[in-house]
Amino acid sequence: MNPQDKNSQRFTFLTSRRQFLKSSAVAVAGAALARPGYAESSDTIKIALVGCGGRGTGAAAQALATNGTKMLCAMADVFEHRLNTSLKTLSTKHDVSVDVPPDRRFIGFDAYKKAIDTVGKGGVVLLTTPPAFRPLHVQYAVEKGVHVFMEKSFGADVPGALRIKKAGEEATRKNLKVAGGLMSRHYKPLEEAVENIHKGMIGEVITAWAYREHGPVGYHPRKSGVTEMGHQISNYSAFTWLNGTFLLDWLIHNLDICCWVKDAWPVSCQGMGGRQVRTDADQLFDHYGAEYTFPDGTRLFAQGRHQTKCWGFFGDIIQGAKGSAVLGEGITQPRIFKGHNQTAENQIWEYKGEPCNHYQVEHDLFFDAIRNDKPYNEADRCVKATLVGIMGRMACESGQLIKWDDMLACKTELAPGLENFTMDAKPPVVPDEKGNYPVAMPGRTLPA
Protein backbone atom coordinates (compact mmCIF):
# COMPACT_ATOMS: atom_id res chain seq x y z
CA MET A 1 0.00 0.00 0.00
CA ASN A 2 1.23 3.47 -0.86
CA PRO A 3 2.15 5.43 2.32
CA GLN A 4 -0.08 8.30 1.26
CA ASP A 5 -3.11 6.03 0.94
CA LYS A 6 -2.34 4.30 4.23
CA ASN A 7 -2.17 7.65 5.96
CA SER A 8 -5.38 8.86 4.36
CA GLN A 9 -7.25 5.90 5.82
CA ARG A 10 -6.06 6.88 9.29
CA PHE A 11 -6.99 10.53 8.86
CA THR A 12 -10.33 11.52 10.34
CA PHE A 13 -11.66 14.99 9.56
CA LEU A 14 -11.58 17.46 12.43
CA THR A 15 -9.46 15.34 14.76
CA SER A 16 -7.24 18.39 14.64
CA ARG A 17 -5.86 20.81 17.13
CA ARG A 18 -9.31 22.42 17.37
CA GLN A 19 -10.60 19.38 19.26
CA PHE A 20 -7.41 18.48 21.10
CA LEU A 21 -7.62 18.72 24.91
CA LYS A 22 -4.90 17.25 27.06
CA SER A 23 -5.70 16.06 30.59
CA SER A 24 -2.75 16.09 32.98
CA ALA A 25 -2.15 16.27 36.71
CA VAL A 26 -0.25 19.42 37.67
CA ALA A 27 0.62 21.37 40.77
CA VAL A 28 -2.28 23.46 42.07
CA ALA A 29 -1.58 27.08 42.86
CA GLY A 30 -4.88 27.58 44.72
CA ALA A 31 -6.77 30.83 44.96
CA ALA A 32 -3.87 32.93 46.15
CA LEU A 33 -4.28 35.51 43.38
CA ALA A 34 -6.72 37.47 45.54
CA ARG A 35 -4.30 37.82 48.45
CA PRO A 36 -2.72 41.26 48.96
CA GLY A 37 0.89 41.30 47.78
CA TYR A 38 0.49 37.95 45.98
CA ALA A 39 1.96 39.08 42.65
CA GLU A 40 5.05 40.48 44.33
CA SER A 41 5.74 37.49 46.57
CA SER A 42 4.88 34.47 44.42
CA ASP A 43 6.44 32.90 41.35
CA THR A 44 3.04 31.82 40.08
CA ILE A 45 2.58 32.75 36.43
CA LYS A 46 -0.76 34.44 35.78
CA ILE A 47 -2.46 33.37 32.54
CA ALA A 48 -5.25 34.93 30.48
CA LEU A 49 -7.13 33.09 27.74
CA VAL A 50 -8.45 35.19 24.85
CA GLY A 51 -10.62 33.08 22.56
CA CYS A 52 -12.41 30.27 24.38
CA GLY A 53 -13.23 27.78 21.63
CA GLY A 54 -11.87 24.25 21.43
CA ARG A 55 -8.36 25.29 20.49
CA GLY A 56 -8.25 27.95 23.19
CA THR A 57 -9.44 25.48 25.82
CA GLY A 58 -6.81 23.00 24.68
CA ALA A 59 -4.06 25.62 24.77
CA ALA A 60 -5.07 26.62 28.30
CA ALA A 61 -4.98 22.99 29.44
CA GLN A 62 -1.52 22.57 27.97
CA ALA A 63 -0.26 25.81 29.51
CA LEU A 64 -1.53 24.67 32.89
CA ALA A 65 0.20 21.30 32.48
CA THR A 66 3.66 22.89 32.29
CA ASN A 67 6.11 22.74 35.18
CA GLY A 68 5.86 25.21 38.03
CA THR A 69 2.91 26.99 39.57
CA LYS A 70 0.56 28.91 37.35
CA MET A 71 -3.00 30.15 37.41
CA LEU A 72 -5.64 30.82 34.78
CA CYS A 73 -7.11 34.02 36.19
CA ALA A 74 -8.88 35.76 33.28
CA MET A 75 -10.84 34.74 30.19
CA ALA A 76 -12.23 36.69 27.23
CA ASP A 77 -14.46 35.95 24.25
CA VAL A 78 -17.15 37.63 22.19
CA PHE A 79 -19.57 34.81 23.04
CA GLU A 80 -20.50 34.29 26.70
CA HIS A 81 -21.68 30.72 26.17
CA ARG A 82 -18.32 29.76 24.68
CA LEU A 83 -16.43 31.25 27.62
CA ASN A 84 -18.67 29.43 30.10
CA THR A 85 -18.25 26.10 28.34
CA SER A 86 -14.48 26.49 28.27
CA LEU A 87 -14.33 27.45 31.94
CA LYS A 88 -16.45 24.47 32.93
CA THR A 89 -14.23 22.12 30.93
CA LEU A 90 -11.03 23.47 32.44
CA SER A 91 -12.45 23.53 35.96
CA THR A 92 -14.02 20.07 36.01
CA LYS A 93 -11.99 17.88 33.65
CA HIS A 94 -8.46 19.01 34.46
CA ASP A 95 -6.59 18.94 37.74
CA VAL A 96 -5.29 22.45 37.18
CA SER A 97 -5.24 25.82 38.85
CA VAL A 98 -8.24 27.80 37.62
CA ASP A 99 -9.57 30.87 39.41
CA VAL A 100 -11.75 32.94 37.11
CA PRO A 101 -14.56 34.59 39.07
CA PRO A 102 -17.33 36.49 37.22
CA ASP A 103 -15.50 39.81 37.40
CA ARG A 104 -12.60 38.30 35.43
CA ARG A 105 -14.77 36.83 32.67
CA PHE A 106 -14.82 39.43 29.92
CA ILE A 107 -17.22 39.49 26.96
CA GLY A 108 -17.02 41.67 23.85
CA PHE A 109 -14.62 42.90 21.21
CA ASP A 110 -12.59 44.87 23.77
CA ALA A 111 -12.53 41.97 26.25
CA TYR A 112 -8.97 41.07 25.24
CA LYS A 113 -7.71 44.32 26.72
CA LYS A 114 -9.34 43.61 30.07
CA ALA A 115 -7.97 40.08 30.20
CA ILE A 116 -4.45 41.20 29.29
CA ASP A 117 -4.62 44.04 31.82
CA THR A 118 -5.66 41.54 34.49
CA VAL A 119 -2.50 39.42 34.20
CA GLY A 120 -0.36 42.54 33.81
CA LYS A 121 3.34 42.87 33.12
CA GLY A 122 5.15 39.54 33.21
CA GLY A 123 1.95 37.53 32.80
CA VAL A 124 1.00 35.30 29.87
CA VAL A 125 -1.83 35.61 27.37
CA LEU A 126 -2.99 32.79 25.13
CA LEU A 127 -4.39 34.29 21.91
CA THR A 128 -6.66 31.82 20.12
CA THR A 129 -9.35 33.90 18.42
CA PRO A 130 -9.93 33.86 14.63
CA PRO A 131 -6.71 34.95 12.86
CA ALA A 132 -7.99 38.39 11.79
CA PHE A 133 -7.82 39.58 15.40
CA ARG A 134 -4.34 38.19 16.11
CA PRO A 135 -2.29 41.28 15.10
CA LEU A 136 -4.39 43.62 17.21
CA HIS A 137 -4.19 41.37 20.25
CA VAL A 138 -0.47 40.61 19.94
CA GLN A 139 0.37 44.28 19.62
CA TYR A 140 -1.61 45.20 22.74
CA ALA A 141 -0.09 42.36 24.77
CA VAL A 142 3.45 43.41 23.88
CA GLU A 143 2.66 47.04 24.68
CA LYS A 144 1.54 45.88 28.15
CA GLY A 145 4.64 43.75 28.77
CA VAL A 146 2.82 40.41 28.58
CA HIS A 147 4.32 37.20 27.19
CA VAL A 148 2.39 35.83 24.20
CA PHE A 149 1.31 32.44 22.96
CA MET A 150 -0.42 33.04 19.62
CA GLU A 151 -2.29 30.38 17.72
CA LYS A 152 -1.99 30.09 13.97
CA SER A 153 -2.63 31.76 11.65
CA PHE A 154 -0.81 35.00 12.35
CA GLY A 155 -3.03 37.48 10.58
CA ALA A 156 -5.29 37.24 7.54
CA ASP A 157 -3.66 39.87 5.30
CA VAL A 158 -0.23 41.39 4.67
CA PRO A 159 -0.68 44.50 6.86
CA GLY A 160 -1.81 42.28 9.73
CA ALA A 161 1.10 39.87 9.41
CA LEU A 162 3.59 42.74 9.26
CA ARG A 163 1.97 44.21 12.36
CA ILE A 164 2.84 41.01 14.22
CA LYS A 165 6.38 41.15 12.84
CA LYS A 166 6.79 44.63 14.28
CA ALA A 167 5.29 43.57 17.61
CA GLY A 168 7.65 40.60 17.68
CA GLU A 169 10.63 42.90 17.23
CA GLU A 170 9.36 45.05 20.09
CA ALA A 171 8.95 41.91 22.22
CA THR A 172 12.62 41.12 21.72
CA ARG A 173 13.58 44.61 22.87
CA LYS A 174 11.42 44.14 25.97
CA ASN A 175 12.72 40.60 26.65
CA LEU A 176 9.22 39.18 26.24
CA LYS A 177 8.72 35.60 25.07
CA VAL A 178 6.56 34.90 22.01
CA ALA A 179 5.46 31.39 21.02
CA GLY A 180 3.56 30.56 17.84
CA GLY A 181 1.16 27.68 17.30
CA LEU A 182 3.15 25.93 14.56
CA MET A 183 3.63 23.03 16.94
CA SER A 184 5.01 20.66 14.29
CA ARG A 185 8.35 22.47 14.62
CA HIS A 186 8.52 20.84 18.07
CA TYR A 187 7.51 17.32 17.05
CA LYS A 188 10.56 15.19 17.78
CA PRO A 189 9.97 12.58 15.02
CA LEU A 190 9.65 15.39 12.48
CA GLU A 191 12.66 17.23 13.88
CA GLU A 192 14.80 14.12 13.38
CA ALA A 193 13.46 13.57 9.87
CA VAL A 194 14.23 17.13 8.83
CA GLU A 195 17.68 16.93 10.42
CA ASN A 196 18.43 13.80 8.38
CA ILE A 197 17.28 15.49 5.18
CA HIS A 198 19.44 18.51 5.94
CA LYS A 199 22.38 16.13 6.42
CA GLY A 200 21.83 14.82 2.89
CA MET A 201 19.98 11.52 3.39
CA ILE A 202 17.86 12.09 0.24
CA GLY A 203 20.26 14.40 -1.56
CA GLU A 204 19.34 17.91 -2.65
CA VAL A 205 15.64 18.65 -2.14
CA ILE A 206 14.08 19.10 -5.59
CA THR A 207 10.33 19.29 -4.94
CA ALA A 208 8.06 19.49 -1.92
CA TRP A 209 4.34 18.72 -1.91
CA ALA A 210 1.97 19.97 0.79
CA TYR A 211 -1.46 18.33 0.94
CA ARG A 212 -4.66 18.73 2.90
CA GLU A 213 -7.45 16.66 1.35
CA HIS A 214 -10.54 15.71 3.37
CA GLY A 215 -14.26 16.26 3.81
CA PRO A 216 -16.03 19.63 3.77
CA VAL A 217 -15.21 22.37 6.26
CA GLY A 218 -18.12 22.61 8.67
CA TYR A 219 -20.71 25.35 8.50
CA HIS A 220 -23.10 26.49 11.26
CA PRO A 221 -26.53 27.57 9.96
CA ARG A 222 -27.61 31.07 10.86
CA LYS A 223 -29.26 31.19 14.28
CA SER A 224 -32.20 33.36 15.19
CA GLY A 225 -31.19 36.52 17.02
CA VAL A 226 -27.52 36.31 16.02
CA THR A 227 -26.17 39.36 14.20
CA GLU A 228 -24.44 39.15 10.84
CA MET A 229 -21.12 39.79 12.59
CA GLY A 230 -21.80 37.03 15.10
CA HIS A 231 -22.82 34.62 12.35
CA GLN A 232 -19.61 35.19 10.42
CA ILE A 233 -17.39 34.85 13.49
CA SER A 234 -19.15 31.58 14.34
CA ASN A 235 -18.13 30.42 10.84
CA TYR A 236 -14.75 32.12 10.73
CA SER A 237 -13.16 29.38 8.60
CA ALA A 238 -15.62 30.24 5.84
CA PHE A 239 -14.94 33.99 5.54
CA THR A 240 -11.72 35.33 4.04
CA TRP A 241 -11.44 38.44 6.20
CA LEU A 242 -11.49 36.27 9.33
CA ASN A 243 -9.17 33.37 8.53
CA GLY A 244 -7.39 34.32 5.31
CA THR A 245 -8.83 31.28 3.43
CA PHE A 246 -8.43 27.53 3.64
CA LEU A 247 -5.07 27.70 1.85
CA LEU A 248 -3.62 29.90 4.59
CA ASP A 249 -5.28 28.77 7.80
CA TRP A 250 -5.61 25.05 7.09
CA LEU A 251 -2.44 24.41 5.07
CA ILE A 252 -0.09 26.68 7.04
CA HIS A 253 1.50 23.83 9.00
CA ASN A 254 2.56 21.86 5.95
CA LEU A 255 3.54 24.94 3.98
CA ASP A 256 5.80 25.88 6.89
CA ILE A 257 7.23 22.36 7.13
CA CYS A 258 8.08 22.26 3.42
CA CYS A 259 9.92 25.56 3.75
CA TRP A 260 11.70 24.21 6.84
CA VAL A 261 12.78 21.10 4.92
CA LYS A 262 13.96 23.24 2.01
CA ASP A 263 15.53 25.76 4.41
CA ALA A 264 14.21 28.58 2.25
CA TRP A 265 11.16 30.75 1.65
CA PRO A 266 9.54 30.99 -1.81
CA VAL A 267 9.99 34.02 -4.03
CA SER A 268 6.86 33.65 -6.17
CA CYS A 269 3.64 31.72 -6.60
CA GLN A 270 1.00 31.00 -9.23
CA GLY A 271 -2.05 28.87 -8.76
CA MET A 272 -5.70 28.12 -9.24
CA GLY A 273 -8.79 27.29 -7.26
CA GLY A 274 -12.52 27.56 -7.15
CA ARG A 275 -15.84 26.71 -5.62
CA GLN A 276 -17.01 23.66 -7.49
CA VAL A 277 -19.38 21.72 -5.22
CA ARG A 278 -19.78 23.77 -2.03
CA THR A 279 -23.25 25.30 -1.67
CA ASP A 280 -23.07 26.84 1.83
CA ALA A 281 -23.57 30.60 1.91
CA ASP A 282 -19.97 31.70 2.51
CA GLN A 283 -16.77 32.62 0.64
CA LEU A 284 -14.87 29.34 0.70
CA PHE A 285 -13.16 27.86 -2.32
CA ASP A 286 -13.45 24.08 -1.99
CA HIS A 287 -10.19 23.36 -3.83
CA TYR A 288 -6.82 25.07 -4.22
CA GLY A 289 -3.62 24.36 -6.11
CA ALA A 290 -0.58 26.60 -5.66
CA GLU A 291 2.88 26.31 -7.23
CA TYR A 292 5.62 28.13 -5.33
CA THR A 293 9.14 28.73 -6.60
CA PHE A 294 12.16 28.86 -4.29
CA PRO A 295 15.19 31.11 -4.93
CA ASP A 296 17.11 28.21 -6.53
CA GLY A 297 14.25 27.47 -8.95
CA THR A 298 12.96 24.33 -7.22
CA ARG A 299 9.25 24.07 -6.45
CA LEU A 300 6.74 23.63 -3.65
CA PHE A 301 3.28 22.47 -4.67
CA ALA A 302 0.38 23.00 -2.26
CA GLN A 303 -2.93 21.25 -2.80
CA GLY A 304 -6.01 21.67 -0.65
CA ARG A 305 -9.47 20.21 -1.12
CA HIS A 306 -12.43 19.73 1.19
CA GLN A 307 -14.99 17.71 -0.73
CA THR A 308 -16.80 14.43 -0.09
CA LYS A 309 -16.03 11.12 -1.80
CA CYS A 310 -12.57 12.23 -2.94
CA TRP A 311 -9.03 10.97 -2.33
CA GLY A 312 -7.77 12.07 1.05
CA PHE A 313 -4.30 12.82 2.35
CA PHE A 314 -2.89 15.14 5.00
CA GLY A 315 0.87 15.55 4.96
CA ASP A 316 3.96 16.42 2.92
CA ILE A 317 5.85 14.47 0.26
CA ILE A 318 9.48 15.51 -0.19
CA GLN A 319 11.51 14.46 -3.23
CA GLY A 320 15.28 14.68 -3.27
CA ALA A 321 17.95 13.88 -5.84
CA LYS A 322 18.44 10.36 -4.42
CA GLY A 323 15.47 9.70 -2.16
CA SER A 324 12.17 10.90 -0.74
CA ALA A 325 10.22 11.33 2.48
CA VAL A 326 6.67 11.27 3.84
CA LEU A 327 6.27 13.65 6.77
CA GLY A 328 4.48 16.73 8.03
CA GLU A 329 1.36 17.60 9.98
CA GLY A 330 -1.01 14.66 9.64
CA ILE A 331 1.86 12.14 9.48
CA THR A 332 2.46 10.73 12.96
CA GLN A 333 5.33 8.51 11.83
CA PRO A 334 7.64 10.27 9.31
CA ARG A 335 9.52 7.96 6.95
CA ILE A 336 12.45 8.37 4.59
CA PHE A 337 13.08 6.23 1.50
CA LYS A 338 15.79 5.56 -1.02
CA GLY A 339 14.50 6.55 -4.42
CA HIS A 340 10.96 7.79 -5.07
CA ASN A 341 8.97 4.57 -4.84
CA GLN A 342 7.89 4.83 -1.22
CA THR A 343 7.55 1.12 -0.47
CA ALA A 344 8.49 -0.84 2.63
CA GLU A 345 11.58 -2.37 1.03
CA ASN A 346 12.88 1.10 0.13
CA GLN A 347 12.42 2.62 3.58
CA ILE A 348 15.74 3.66 5.14
CA TRP A 349 14.64 5.62 8.22
CA GLU A 350 11.84 6.00 10.74
CA TYR A 351 11.68 7.47 14.23
CA LYS A 352 12.68 5.10 17.04
CA GLY A 353 12.50 7.46 20.01
CA GLU A 354 9.94 8.14 22.70
CA PRO A 355 6.41 9.35 21.85
CA CYS A 356 6.07 13.11 21.56
CA ASN A 357 3.08 15.35 22.21
CA HIS A 358 4.05 18.45 20.26
CA TYR A 359 1.02 20.42 21.46
CA GLN A 360 2.39 20.08 24.99
CA VAL A 361 6.04 20.51 24.04
CA GLU A 362 5.46 23.95 22.52
CA HIS A 363 4.01 25.15 25.84
CA ASP A 364 6.70 23.42 27.89
CA LEU A 365 9.41 25.26 25.96
CA PHE A 366 7.55 28.57 26.14
CA PHE A 367 6.96 28.49 29.89
CA ASP A 368 10.46 27.21 30.58
CA ALA A 369 11.84 30.22 28.70
CA ILE A 370 9.70 32.55 30.80
CA ARG A 371 10.69 30.97 34.12
CA ASN A 372 14.38 30.78 33.29
CA ASP A 373 14.65 33.95 31.21
CA LYS A 374 15.80 32.23 28.02
CA PRO A 375 15.57 33.91 24.62
CA TYR A 376 12.36 32.74 22.96
CA ASN A 377 10.62 34.49 20.09
CA GLU A 378 9.02 32.64 17.18
CA ALA A 379 7.26 35.68 15.72
CA ASP A 380 9.43 36.22 12.65
CA ARG A 381 9.22 32.61 11.46
CA CYS A 382 5.48 32.49 12.12
CA VAL A 383 4.95 35.67 10.12
CA LYS A 384 6.92 34.28 7.17
CA ALA A 385 4.81 31.11 7.16
CA THR A 386 1.69 33.27 7.17
CA LEU A 387 2.98 35.34 4.26
CA VAL A 388 3.60 32.15 2.27
CA GLY A 389 -0.07 31.28 2.72
CA ILE A 390 -1.19 34.81 1.86
CA MET A 391 0.91 34.82 -1.31
CA GLY A 392 -0.70 31.53 -2.30
CA ARG A 393 -4.18 32.90 -1.70
CA MET A 394 -3.43 35.99 -3.75
CA ALA A 395 -2.17 33.86 -6.63
CA CYS A 396 -5.02 31.35 -6.59
CA GLU A 397 -7.83 33.85 -6.19
CA SER A 398 -6.51 36.34 -8.74
CA GLY A 399 -5.03 33.89 -11.26
CA GLN A 400 -1.86 36.01 -11.39
CA LEU A 401 1.80 35.23 -10.77
CA ILE A 402 2.57 36.83 -7.41
CA LYS A 403 6.13 37.69 -6.41
CA TRP A 404 7.19 37.84 -2.77
CA ASP A 405 8.27 41.49 -2.88
CA ASP A 406 5.05 42.54 -4.62
CA MET A 407 3.03 40.63 -2.04
CA LEU A 408 4.89 42.40 0.79
CA ALA A 409 4.00 45.75 -0.77
CA CYS A 410 0.26 45.02 -0.65
CA LYS A 411 -1.49 47.53 1.61
CA THR A 412 -5.00 46.07 1.39
CA GLU A 413 -6.65 45.31 4.71
CA LEU A 414 -9.39 42.69 4.53
CA ALA A 415 -11.08 44.16 7.61
CA PRO A 416 -10.33 47.88 7.83
CA GLY A 417 -11.27 49.43 11.16
CA LEU A 418 -11.13 46.06 12.92
CA GLU A 419 -10.18 47.66 16.24
CA ASN A 420 -13.59 49.40 16.31
CA PHE A 421 -15.78 46.39 15.49
CA THR A 422 -18.77 45.49 17.67
CA MET A 423 -21.20 42.61 17.45
CA ASP A 424 -23.78 44.92 15.88
CA ALA A 425 -21.38 46.46 13.35
CA LYS A 426 -21.51 45.74 9.62
CA PRO A 427 -18.86 43.12 8.70
CA PRO A 428 -16.40 43.71 5.84
CA VAL A 429 -18.54 41.47 3.60
CA VAL A 430 -22.32 41.09 3.58
CA PRO A 431 -24.68 38.84 1.62
CA ASP A 432 -26.61 40.04 -1.42
CA GLU A 433 -30.38 39.93 -1.75
CA LYS A 434 -30.19 36.18 -2.42
CA GLY A 435 -28.09 35.53 0.65
CA ASN A 436 -24.85 34.92 -1.27
CA TYR A 437 -21.47 36.38 -0.31
CA PRO A 438 -18.81 37.64 -2.75
CA VAL A 439 -16.52 34.85 -3.93
CA ALA A 440 -13.14 35.44 -5.58
CA MET A 441 -13.04 34.98 -9.37
CA PRO A 442 -9.62 34.21 -10.90
CA GLY A 443 -8.87 36.62 -13.72
CA ARG A 444 -11.22 39.21 -12.21
CA THR A 445 -10.34 39.45 -8.54
CA LEU A 446 -7.39 41.68 -7.73
CA PRO A 447 -4.59 40.25 -5.53
CA ALA A 448 -5.23 41.11 -1.86
N, C-alpha and C positions, 0 to 999 in steps of 0.2 A: 504493500500500500504506500502511495506517495505520502511523505510527511505532511504536506499541506492538507491533503484530504483527511488524514488521521486526526490532525489538529482541529479541522473544521467540525468533525463529529463530536469532539469534546466541547466545542465552544457553545455556550448557551447565552442567548441574547439577554443583555442587562444583568449579567452576573458580574458587573463591573464595579469600579470604585464607588459608584453612586449607591450601591446596596451593601458595601462592605463595612461591617461593624466588628471590631475586635473586642472580645471580652477578656480582661486580664485582672489579676489581683494586684493591687498597688498599695503603697503606703497612704494612709488617710490623714489629711492635714486638719480635719475637723472644721469647726466654724469660727476659727480664730480671727478671720478677716475683720470681724466687727469690733475686736478689742482695741482700745486706744493704744497707739504706738506700735501696732502689729507690723505694719509695713517696714518700720525702721529696725525692728528687732528680730525679724524672722527671715529665713532664706526661702520661704515659700514663694513660688512663682505664681503670680496672678494671671489668669487666662480669661480672655473674652472670645466668644464665638459670634461671628457675624455671618449669617446665612445658615439657617437651621434645618436644611433638608437632609437627605440621607448621607450625602458626602460630608456635610458639615458635622453631623452627629458622629460619623465614623472618625473624622479628623480629631474631634474633641476626645473621643475614647482613646485614640492612639496617643494624643498629647498627654493624657492623664495616666497612661500606662508607662511613661518614661520614668527613669530613675529620679529620686529626690522628691521632696514634697512640692505639691502644686495644688492649685484650687481654681476650678471654673467658677468665676464670680460674677459674670455678666454675659447676657445673650441678647442678640438683636436680629430682627427679621422684619419684613414688610407684612408677613402674615402671622397673626397671633396663634392660630391653630398649629402652624408648623413649629413655632417656638415651643409651645406647650408639649407637643408630641416628642420633640427632641429632648426636652428637659426630663420628661417622664422616662424616656428610654435610658438616658444617662444616669438618672437617679435610682432606677429600680433594677436595671440589668447589668450594671457595672459596679464593682467594688472600687469606687473612685471617690475623690473629694469633690463634691458639688455643693455649692452654697449660692443659689441664685434666687433670692427672695423677690417678691413682686416689684419692688422699686428698682431692681437691677435687671428687669426684663423689658427691653425697649422695642417698640413697634413703630415702623414708619421709615421713610426714606432717609431721615437724618438720624436714625437709631444707631448707626455705626459710630457716629461721633460720641454719643453718650456711652456706648460700651467701651470704646477706646479710652475715653476720659476716665472711666471707672478704674481700669487697671493701671493707668498712669505710666509715667516714665519707668522703664525697666521691665514693664509687663509684657505680655505676649497677646497678640490678636491672631485668630485663625480666620482668614478671609475666604469664604466659600460660597459667595453669592454668584449669580450669573456673571460671566466674564466682562460684560460691558461696564459693570460697576467697580471692577478690580483697580483700575488706575486711580480713581478718586479715593478709594479706601486706603490703598497703599500709601499714597501721598500724605493723607491725613495722619496715618499711623506714624510714619517717619517724622513728620513735623512734631508729633507729640512725644517722640523718643521711645516708641514702642517697637519691640521685635515683631517680625511679620512672618507668618506662614501663609502663603497665598496659593490657592488651588489653581490648576490650569482651567481655562486658558488665561493668558495674561494681557487682557484687552481684546477688543473686537475689531479695532481699526488701527491704522498706523499712528495717528496722534496719541491714542490711548497707550499703545505699547511703548512709544517713546517717552511718555509721561512716567511709566514705571521704570524705564531705564534711568531717567533723571533722578527719580526717588531712590533707586538703588545706589546710585553714586553718592547721594546725600547720606544714605544709611551707612556707607563705608566711612564717610567723614565723621559720623557720629558714633562709630563702633557699634552699630546695631546689626543684629543678625537677620538675614532674610533667607527663608527656605521656599522653594517652589515645588508644586505638586507633580513634577515629572519623576515620580518615584522609581521608574525603571532604571534610572541612573544609579540607584542604590540596590539593585537586585543582584546579589552575588553571582548567581549562575551567568547572568548576562554580562556582568563586569568581567568575568573570566573569559567568556567567549570573545568579547571585544578586545581584550588584552591579547589573546592568541592571534586574532586577525591582525592587530597592529604589529605583532611580532613577525608576521609574514606567513602564517599557516596556510592561507589560501592564495598567497601572492598578492599582487596589486589589485585593489578593489576596482572593478570595472563598471558594474551596475548594482544598484540597490532598488528593491521593490517593497513599497509599503502598502499593506492591504488592510481594509476593514470592510468585510462583506458579511452581512447578516440581515435579519428581519427588519421590518419598518421601525423607525423611531416613533415612540409613543406620542399620542396626542390626547389631551384632556378636553372633552367637549366644554363649550361655554356654559358656565353655571349662572343661574339666575341671581341677580344682585351684584355680580362681580363686574367691575369696571373694565373697559377695554385694556387699560394698562395692566390691571390685575390678571386678566385673561392671558395676555401675552407673556407676562413674567412666569405664570404657571406653566407655560409652554415655551420656555426660553430657548430650548434646542431647536425650535421651529421658526425662529425669527432672527434674521441676520444681524440686526442692531444689537441684539442681546448676547448671542454666542459666536458671531463671526462666521457661521455656517458649519455644516457637518465636516467639511474638509479641514477646517481649522480645529474645532473643539473636539472632534471625535478621532481625528487622525494624528493629532499633535504628538502623541507619545511615539508612534512609529516613524513619523517624519524626523523627530528629534534623534531617535536611535540610529536611523540611517545616516544622518549627518555626523553623529558621534563615531559610527563605524568608519565613515569616510574621512573623518577628522577635517571636515571642511563644511562651509555653508554655500548654498547654490547662488549663482549670479544671475540666473534668469529662469523663466518658466513659461510654458505654453500649455494649454489644456482645453478640455471640453467637459460638458456636463449638461444636465437637464432634469426635467420633471416629467417622467414618462408614465408612471403608473400611480403616483401618489395623488389622492383626491382630497385630503384634509385641507381645510382653509388655513393655509400658512404660506411661508416663503421657501420651504425646503426643496432643493434639488434632491432627487432620490438616487442619483449616480454622478460620480465625478471621476475624471481621469486627468492627472497632471504630470507633465514631463519637465523635470528640473534639470538644469545643466550646472555642473560644478566648474570651478575655475580651470581645471585641467581638461575639460571637455567630456568627462564621463557623466553618466546620467543617474538620476533618481526618478523612479516612476511611482506615483501614488495613485491608488485606485480605491474608491469608496463607493459602496452601494448598500442601500437598505431597502430591499425588496423581498417579497415572499417567493418561495419555491425556486431559489437561485443558488448557485454554488456559494459556499461560505468559507471564509478564511480570515483569520485575524492574526497578523504577524508580519515579519519582514523576511524576504529572501535576499541574500547577499551573494553576488557572483564575483569571484576573483579570477586571476589569470590561471591559477592551477587548482582551484577548489571552490567550495560554496558553503553557505551556512543558512540554517533556519533559526531565527531568533526573534526577539522583540516582544512588545506588549501583546499578550494573548498566547505566547509560547512559554509554558512553564519550564520546559526542559530544552534549552538551546542545544543545537547539534551542529557539528562541522563535518564536512565531507571532502574527500578527494574527488576532483572532477565535479561535474554538474548534475550527474544522475544521483539524486539524493536517496539512495537505497541503503539498507542495513549493511551490506557488505562493503560499501564505500565510506561508512562513517568512521572518522578518525578521532573524534573528541566528543565528550559529553561531560556535564558537571558531576563530580563525585563527592562534593562537600555536603555540609549540613543544610537542611532546609532554610529558606530565607523568606521572611515576611517583609517585603520592601515598603509596604505602607507604614509599618511600624519603624523600620530602620530610618526612614527619612525624618521621623520625629525624634528618634533617639539621637541622631547626629545633631539635629537642630538644638534640642534642649541641652545636650552636652556642651555645645559651643557656647550657649548662654551661660551655663553654670561655671564653666571653666575659662570663659573669656577667650575663646579661640576664634580666629577669623572665619566667617561663614556668611557668604553672600552669593546666592545663585541667580540674582536678578538678571544679570547681563545675558547669561546663557538661556534663561527662560524667555527673555524678550526676543532673542534671535530665533528660537524655535517658533514663537508666535508669529514673527514676521515671515518665516518660511510658509506657514499656513495662510497668512494674509496674501502673500504674493501668489500662492496657488489659487486662492479664491478669486483674486482679481483677474487672473489669466483665464480661468474656467468660465467665469460669469461674463466676461467681456469678449472672449474669443481672441484676445490680443496676446502677443509676446510681451511679457512684462520683465523688465530688467530690475535687478535689486536696487540700484541707485535711483531709478525712476519711482519705484515703489516707496522708497524711503522719503521721497520728496512729496508724496501725496498728503494733502492737508485736509482731506475730506473726513469729517466726523460723522459716523453713522447715527449718533444720538446727540446732536448739539444741545447744549443747555442741560445736560444730564444732572448736574449738581442741583438743579432746581425742580426736578421731577417730583410729583406727588401721585398718589393713587388715582386721583381724579383728573390728572393732566392728560392731554392728548399725546399718545405715543408718536414716535417718529414715522411710523407707517400705520395706516388705517385701512379697513376694508372698503371696497366700492359698494355700490348699491346692491350688488349680487352677493356680497359677503366675501369676495375674493381679495387677496392681498397682492401687491405688486411682486412679480417674480422676475428675476434677472433673465435677460434674453441675449445670448451671445451674438455679437455683431451689432447689437443696438445699445446694450448697457455699457456705460463708461466705467473704466477701472476705478474702484473705490474700496 
